[in-house]
Amino acid sequence: MQVLCVNFSAKWCGPCRKIAPEFLKFPETYSDCVFAKVDVDENPDTTQKCKIANMPTFQFYRKGEKIDHMSGTDMEMLNRIVLKHRNA
């Protein structure tokens, strides 16, 4: 079952802009996963429902259930989480 990774970010957020180019490369590296980006300012209801407090925040889902999350710009950690769940 595919893993969905959602990047919650904002255009004005410096750390979000820092990690954005690397996140855009993930579909090429992990073609068996789905990656999406949610702008917290444009989607306040989704942001609130997902309880986003920091940006960037990455949430991971399988079969509609949240299975993991990470906040910040640690690309090594983000890669480890994707690898952990894509092979599960």
ChimeraX attribute file (.defattr): number of C-alpha atoms within 10 A of each C-alpha:
attribute: neighborCount
match mode: 1-to-1
recipient: residues
	/A:1	11
	/A:2	15
	/A:3	21
	/A:4	24
	/A:5	23
	/A:6	17
	/A:7	25
	/A:8	25
	/A:9	25
	/A:10	18
	/A:11	11
	/A:12	9
	/A:13	11
	/A:14	13
	/A:15	15
	/A:16	20
	/A:17	15
	/A:18	12
	/A:19	17
	/A:20	16
	/A:21	10
	/A:22	11
	/A:23	17
	/A:24	13
	/A:25	11
	/A:26	16
	/A:27	13
	/A:28	9
	/A:29	10
	/A:30	14
	/A:31	10
	/A:32	14
	/A:33	18
	/A:34	15
	/A:35	19
	/A:36	14
	/A:37	15
	/A:38	17
	/A:39	15
	/A:40	19
	/A:41	14
	/A:42	10
	/A:43	11
	/A:44	13
	/A:45	11
	/A:46	15
	/A:47	17
	/A:48	11
	/A:49	8
	/A:50	12
	/A:51	9
	/A:52	18
	/A:53	11
	/A:54	12
	/A:55	19
	/A:56	25
	/A:57	18
	/A:58	25
	/A:59	19
	/A:60	21
	/A:61	17
	/A:62	15
	/A:63	10
	/A:64	9
	/A:65	9
	/A:66	14
	/A:67	13
	/A:68	14
	/A:69	15
	/A:70	17
	/A:71	17
	/A:72	15
	/A:73	19
	/A:74	10
	/A:75	12
	/A:76	8
	/A:77	13
	/A:78	18
	/A:79	14
	/A:80	10
	/A:81	17
	/A:82	18
	/A:83	13
	/A:84	10
	/A:85	18
	/A:86	15
	/A:87	10
	/A:88	8
